[in-house]
Amino acid sequence: MWAIRNIEKVNKIVILDTTLHPDLSLLMKILLFLVKIPGIRNLIVSPSGLVMCMKTGVYNKKVMTEEVLSAYQAPFISLNDRQVLLKTLTSLNIEELNEIVENISKINVPIAIIFGEKDFLLASDMKKVRDMLPNAGYTILPDCGHFLQVDQPEKLSKLIAEFLA
């Protein structure tokens, strides 16, 4: 959203596995519904819920070591930290997504779209973004799920570094 509203300050944009289209996938609608139910939302952002989400969103299960899981849990140890995560999940604003759709084609800077081939949550959303930005670079990482930075950190880092160079 910031880039849309401040495009004069942007030289390049990298879009990674994110919701930018108001026509949400069924799984996104289910997730957004579940995070509004008190008991379930607390479970989703609990340490065990975060582990479940990570294990579900990563395609290459071998990379899900205790060290990796601990790193993802660390920022959300306290109840207050988890409430911030919940606020992020529940603050998805369809009006802002509509604003993005209305204005994204006006962006006149290089754009790279990168997502995982096996991303069950947002692959369809990323294809909609590709359709909105036919001149953008478009990379689908094979054997990669929603968490690109976990499944293929070196490949992702290289793609981003090359694009931003």
N, C-alpha and C positions, 0 to 999 in steps of 0.2 A: 504494500500500500504506500509506504514511504516513497519508493521509487516512482510510482505513478504521480504522486503529488509534488515531487521534487526532481523531476526528470532533468532539469538543468544542472543538477549536481551529480548526475550519474554518467559514467563513461562506458560501463559495461554491466551486464546483469547475468548472474548465474541463477537458474531456477532448478532446485533439487526437490523432488518428491514433496510437493506441497499443493494444497488446495487453493486454486485461483479462480475456479469456475463455480457459479452459484448452483449449477445443476449437479448436485453432489451424488456420488455413487451410493448404492444401497448400503454398503459397509460403512461409509462415512456417516450416513444418516443414522444407522444403528448405533455407532460409537457416540455420536453427539446426543442421541436419546439416552443412552446408558449413563453418560456422565452427568445427567440431570437427576438421576435417581439416587437419593442420599446414601443408602448402604452400598450400592454397586459402585458409585463414583469413588467412594473412599477405598474400596477394594482395588479398583483400577489403578489408583495412584499409590497404593501401599507398596512397600518393598517387594512383596511377593507378586503383586499385580504388575509392577514394572518389569520384573523378571519374566513373567508370562508374556507381556507385550513384546519384550525384546526377543524372546525365543520364537514367538510367532512371526515377527516381522523380519527376522534374519533368515536368509535362504541357506547359507552355509553354516549349519549347526555346530560344526567343529570349532568355529571361531568364538563361540559363546563360553569362554572360560570364566572361572570365578572372578578373575581380575577384571575382565571386561564388564561383567554384570555388576560388580562392586563399583566400578567407575560410573556406571549409569545410575546406580542407586544413590551414590554419595550426595548429589545436590538436593536430594529429596528425603533426607533423613527425618527432619522435624515435621510435625503436623503443619506448621505454618508454610514450610517449603512446599509441601504437597498441595496446600490450598492455592498457592500461586500457580502450580501446574494445572490444577483444576480450572482456575480462572482463565488460563490461556485456552484450555480446551473448550470451555463454555462461552468464550467471547467471540467465537466465529460469527462474523456479521455478514449476512447475505447481501445487505445493501452495499457494503464495501466490496464484496465480490462482484456485484453488478457494476460498480464504478470501475473496477479493474477491467472487466470485460469490455466496457464502453470505451476505455482509454488505452488499453494495452497496445492496440495496433498503431497508435500515434507515436509510440516509442521509436526513436530513430538512432538507437545505439546497438552495438552488437549484443546478442543474447544467446546464451548457451542453456539448453534444456537437457538435464541429465536425470535419468531415473532407472530403477531396476526392472529388468524384464519380468521378474517373479514377484513384483510388488502387488500383492493382492488388494491392498487398501486404496492406492492412488493411481495405478497404471491407467485406468480409463480417464481419470482427471487430467493426467499429463498428456494424453493423446488429444484432449480437447484444447489444452494450452498450445500444443503443436499446431493444431488447426487454426488457432487464433493468430499464430506467429509463423507464417509459412517461410519467412526468411531467416528464422533463428536456426542456430546449430542444434542438432537433435541427436543425443546419444543415449542408447539403451544399453545398460550394462548387463550382459548375459550372466546367468547364474547369480543374480543379485536380487535381494528382496527390498523391503522398504528402507531398511537402515543401511544405505550405501556405504557410509563411513565405517561400518563394522564388517560388512561382507567383503568389500574390496577397497580398503583404505588407500593403498598405494595407487591403484588405478584412478580412483576418484581424485586424489590429491594431484596426480599428474595432469589429468584432464583440466582441472580448475586452474592450476598453475600455468599451463600452456595457453589457456584461453585468456587469462588475465595479464599475461606477459606483454 
